[in-house]
Amino acid sequence: MTGPHVHLGVFQAGVGPQLVWAHPDAAPHTAIETFVQTAQLLERGLFDAFFLGEGLRVRENRGRVHELDVAGRPDAITQLAALAGATERIGLVATQNTTYNFPADLARRLASLDLLSDGRAGWNVVTTDNAWTGENFRHGGWLAHERRYERAEQFVEAAKALWSAWDADAVQDADAKSWARPGSIATVDRHTDLVDLTAVPTVPASRQGRPVLFQAGDSAGGRELAAKHADVVFSAHTRFDEARALAEDLTVRLARYGRDRESLRILPGAEIVLGETAAEAEEKARWVRGEQVTGRRALAFFEQYWGTDLSGYDPDGPLPDIEPSDAELDPSRGTISIDRRSGKLALIAQWRERADAGNLSIRDLALEVSPGHPAFVGTPAQVADEWARYVRARVVDGFNLLPYLIPGALTDVVDLLVPALQERGVYRTGYQGSTLREHLDLPEIR
Amino acid sequence: MSAARPRTLRTVTGVGTADTYDLAIDPTRGTLDTAVRVAKLAEEARIDAFFTADLLSFGAQGAIGSQEPLVFVSALSQVTSRIGLIATVSTTFHHPFNLARMFGTLDHVSNGRAAWNLVTSSVGEENFGPGGLPAPEDRYARAAEALDVVNALWDSWEPGALTAGPDGGAVLHPERVHPIDHTGRFFSVAGPLNIPPLPQRRPVQIQAGQSDAGRSLGARYAEIVFTSLPTLDVAQDFTRRIRAEAAQHGRRGGLPLIFSSFHATYGATEEEARRIVRERREALDFEKGRLQVADMLGGGVDLSELPLDAPLPESLLPDVASVHRRRGRVDIFSRYARQGYTLRELVIAAQDTGHWAVAGTPEQLADAVQERFRAGVLDVISLQGVGDPRLHDFVVNGLLHELRRRGIVADDYAGTTLRENLGLDLPDRTPVPT
């Protein structure tokens, strides 16, 4: 491909309020058939990657299973290995955390996925520090928040060492006495304060050299890890000016590690709603938001912050008159930034002011402040124009779409938006390579 | 096992043996192509399950490497539809919550065809950080606790926890999803699992390892035990012991099923089979063989200077209790040495690493299988060579056909899940903590 192009992936979180999973039009969200059909649909749309989230505990609300959130997240690598057998081109990206895995084991599982898919694997590196998730893994004790990126960095470096331990010509012809040339596979020794291993990796490199590394954290620690090690940044910034600020910041950070902007793809997560006319798209976006934030979901959202049962309140009435508990916010409904965990009382005070000023009901306020807002709403032509502007200015390299409805939201993208992008010369008309690294136009691993 | 069905022998095949491991790892041959071909041929032949072994590191017997088995069989799940998928995964280096997720996902993607061949690791500890390899007793105690946790996690969703509502949309019933609140010596796990009920509720559980501690674990938990049983006597002794021990745990007769390896040498005539065995022995590298026998004896002895045609001195034989890895195999080879096997004979025996080895025509091999099946010491057999151009016809149209003709192996799959095909009832649910 020449010139700036839009690279597209789909991020299937598997949880969270943005997916309208219980709607009758939604395909069964845990069935393998749904995953296979989705991956094949994206392959028809010439997407770079299908990308799965990860979670290690069923989400809760007020100490019990949260029936309004999606429950059922497969193990991403196992799930994607199944898809490797049912697809031919699309990249397969697994979110896996560095806190509750062993480096040699995870590196081997990812290398196996990469080899079996013939070079289509990716790893979205995430960290977990919270005690609530830790309760599924420990006698007690977990990695301190400040140290999670230190562990991640040591973990990623160990994985990269394991993936490069085989000489390029290690595998010999089938008629050789031994399939590996003696001395061609290095023993990897890593003894740092948070990673300790001596290993001879058992899986040779795939055609793309190693799995493509995604990084999603937006903190300074996360951005630094990305600049040092990532191939793709899965960012949260979809507004043009914010996206440009991130790209500039990352370009400066990359230079510190001897890298340039071309060695990194920035693909923010983006929810998108398409319609035949602008008005229809707006109307559909309102419908999506209404499905995402029902009265019950609005109450559940605030219950997490209040730390108490609010089911007696009318979601169409004013905010609860009772004071919230002062306990720290727990992450039982998903990843929550540290300032929200400890600073929730200030946040609630701001919300009260906002509701009073605008005369907002519980549900009105939740519609404004709870996560999950479509970043792009419009006709395929409008969105295609907008995206072409983004990639030509190099503020992003494409998007990881966050579908609100599977498969409906994605069928629209493949059938309507992709042709509009192709007409503007910013989207491929056929796969030119076969590996994920090639799809992303990333430099070869040396 | 449903009482109405006559007892039949179940069959398993795979890639991952010494002859075929390179098929799975050689990127110049295409990454999945060989395995896909073998799995499809096996399914066509109505073999019950596809097996993948695992080795976490390179062995003393040469460089043996492989991909992670669970990832590997998961990739086969979408190109097959009936055959069971067995992945060997060690409990030693995985947390039970991750194990329950990984196998739970395999069961979902295969629509109920997952099986876990549970091992405790005797090699590979250097891959997994500090702590070293636990002593066998600890390894098995940890495995037992891991199994309790994994089973409780699989049972943590009651049937009907996730249903379709009146309009067809999904509905989650939180009162049917339970924490497990496990606190034990090795693990502390809150639960519930974050995967809806598995198609089989629990994947089929296979256990390998035939030391005393391994056999005890199998007697208590395993639905199938995978063993090396070189002779009928050894097989009868093993079966009697493990079933007696299983009965003490309140398990019903006939459990666990006995799954034996079978090292077959096929010939169109008896003479041809004998010739192949003879030629293989003549081609043996006895210097390499000394290292192999040393490995079979636990790896702590030096046999490099001993005469090939004399028995081993008693002083070289290890005290099995002092061996911390592959005790079952050390036991078998120490026994051979005490019976007066020469080093040359031990090298020959080491080529079958203590497995049941038979040579003959397909009919003669069927006789050997029939003898063990009728004696009640064989329920599942491993048949290697499916898809191998030299062997496929012997295995499928020879031995398997002959076993079917004799009514020992069923003609077709009995159900849709692996559990149904193997005739295994579900164990009772783990009680919900109060």
Boltz contact constraints between the chains, C-beta under 6 A:
constraints:
  - contact:
      token1: [A, 22]
      token2: [B, 169]
      max_distance: 6.0
  - contact:
      token1: [A, 22]
      token2: [B, 170]
      max_distance: 6.0
  - contact:
      token1: [A, 23]
      token2: [B, 169]
      max_distance: 6.0
  - contact:
      token1: [A, 24]
      token2: [B, 167]
      max_distance: 6.0
  - contact:
      token1: [A, 24]
      token2: [B, 168]
      max_distance: 6.0
  - contact:
      token1: [A, 24]
      token2: [B, 169]
      max_distance: 6.0
  - contact:
      token1: [A, 30]
      token2: [B, 196]
      max_distance: 6.0
  - contact:
      token1: [A, 32]
      token2: [B, 109]
      max_distance: 6.0
  - contact:
      token1: [A, 55]
      token2: [B, 194]
      max_distance: 6.0
  - contact:
      token1: [A, 58]
      token2: [B, 192]
      max_distance: 6.0
  - contact:
      token1: [A, 58]
      token2: [B, 194]
      max_distance: 6.0
  - contact:
      token1: [A, 64]
      token2: [B, 174]
      max_distance: 6.0
  - contact:
      token1: [A, 65]
      token2: [B, 174]
      max_distance: 6.0
  - contact:
      token1: [A, 65]
      token2: [B, 177]
      max_distance: 6.0
  - contact:
      token1: [A, 67]
      token2: [B, 172]
      max_distance: 6.0
  - contact:
      token1: [A, 67]
      token2: [B, 174]
      max_distance: 6.0
  - contact:
      token1: [A, 71]
      token2: [B, 172]
      max_distance: 6.0
  - contact:
      token1: [A, 72]
      token2: [B, 195]
      max_distance: 6.0
  - contact:
      token1: [A, 72]
      token2: [B, 196]
      max_distance: 6.0
  - contact:
      token1: [A, 73]
      token2: [B, 194]
      max_distance: 6.0
  - contact:
      token1: [A, 74]
      token2: [B, 105]
      max_distance: 6.0
  - contact:
      token1: [A, 75]
      token2: [B, 101]
      max_distance: 6.0
  - contact:
      token1: [A, 75]
      token2: [B, 102]
      max_distance: 6.0
  - contact:
      token1: [A, 75]
      token2: [B, 105]
      max_distance: 6.0
  - contact:
      token1: [A, 78]
      token2: [B, 74]
      max_distance: 6.0
  - contact:
      token1: [A, 78]
      token2: [B, 102]
      max_distance: 6.0
  - contact:
      token1: [A, 78]
      token2: [B, 105]
      max_distance: 6.0
  - contact:
      token1: [A, 78]
      token2: [B, 106]
      max_distance: 6.0
  - contact:
      token1: [A, 79]
      token2: [B, 105]
      max_distance: 6.0
  - contact:
      token1: [A, 81]
      token2: [B, 71]
      max_distance: 6.0
  - contact:
      token1: [A, 81]
      token2: [B, 74]
      max_distance: 6.0
  - contact:
      token1: [A, 81]
      token2: [B, 75]
      max_distance: 6.0
  - contact:
      token1: [A, 82]
      token2: [B, 74]
      max_distance: 6.0
  - contact:
      token1: [A, 82]
      token2: [B, 77]
      max_distance: 6.0
  - contact:
      token1: [A, 82]
      token2: [B, 78]
      max_distance: 6.0
  - contact:
      token1: [A, 82]
      token2: [B, 109]
      max_distance: 6.0
  - contact:
      token1: [A, 84]
      token2: [B, 75]
      max_distance: 6.0
  - contact:
      token1: [A, 85]
      token2: [B, 75]
      max_distance: 6.0
  - contact:
      token1: [A, 85]
      token2: [B, 78]
      max_distance: 6.0
  - contact:
      token1: [A, 85]
      token2: [B, 79]
      max_distance: 6.0
  - contact:
      token1: [A, 86]
      token2: [B, 78]
      max_distance: 6.0
  - contact:
      token1: [A, 102]
      token2: [B, 128]
      max_distance: 6.0
  - contact:
      token1: [A, 104]
      token2: [B, 127]
      max_distance: 6.0
  - contact:
      token1: [A, 108]
      token2: [B, 68]
      max_distance: 6.0
  - contact:
      token1: [A, 109]
      token2: [B, 68]
      max_distance: 6.0
  - contact:
      token1: [A, 109]
      token2: [B, 71]
      max_distance: 6.0
  - contact:
      token1: [A, 112]
      token2: [B, 67]
      max_distance: 6.0
  - contact:
      token1: [A, 112]
      token2: [B, 68]
      max_distance: 6.0
  - contact:
      token1: [A, 112]
      token2: [B, 71]
      max_distance: 6.0
  - contact:
      token1: [A, 113]
      token2: [B, 71]
      max_distance: 6.0
  - contact:
      token1: [A, 115]
      token2: [B, 31]
      max_distance: 6.0
  - contact:
      token1: [A, 116]
      token2: [B, 31]
      max_distance: 6.0
  - contact:
      token1: [A, 116]
      token2: [B, 32]
      max_distance: 6.0
  - contact:
      token1: [A, 116]
      token2: [B, 75]
      max_distance: 6.0
  - contact:
      token1: [A, 118]
      token2: [B, 31]
      max_distance: 6.0
  - contact:
      token1: [A, 135]
      token2: [B, 190]
      max_distance: 6.0
  - contact:
      token1: [A, 136]
      token2: [B, 97]
      max_distance: 6.0
  - contact:
      token1: [A, 136]
      token2: [B, 189]
      max_distance: 6.0
  - contact:
      token1: [A, 136]
      token2: [B, 190]
      max_distance: 6.0
  - contact:
      token1: [A, 137]
      token2: [B, 95]
      max_distance: 6.0
  - contact:
      token1: [A, 137]
      token2: [B, 97]
      max_distance: 6.0
  - contact:
      token1: [A, 139]
      token2: [B, 188]
      max_distance: 6.0
  - contact:
      token1: [A, 178]
      token2: [B, 63]
      max_distance: 6.0
  - contact:
      token1: [A, 179]
      token2: [B, 22]
      max_distance: 6.0
  - contact:
      token1: [A, 180]
      token2: [B, 63]
      max_distance: 6.0
  - contact:
      token1: [A, 196]
      token2: [B, 129]
      max_distance: 6.0
  - contact:
      token1: [A, 196]
      token2: [B, 130]
      max_distance: 6.0
  - contact:
      token1: [A, 197]
      token2: [B, 129]
      max_distance: 6.0
  - contact:
      token1: [A, 198]
      token2: [B, 126]
      max_distance: 6.0
  - contact:
      token1: [A, 199]
      token2: [B, 127]
      max_distance: 6.0
  - contact:
      token1: [A, 200]
      token2: [B, 57]
      max_distance: 6.0
  - contact:
      token1: [A, 200]
      token2: [B, 58]
      max_distance: 6.0
  - contact:
      token1: [A, 202]
      token2: [B, 65]
      max_distance: 6.0
  - contact:
      token1: [A, 202]
      token2: [B, 66]
      max_distance: 6.0
  - contact:
      token1: [A, 203]
      token2: [B, 67]
      max_distance: 6.0
  - contact:
      token1: [A, 204]
      token2: [B, 27]
      max_distance: 6.0
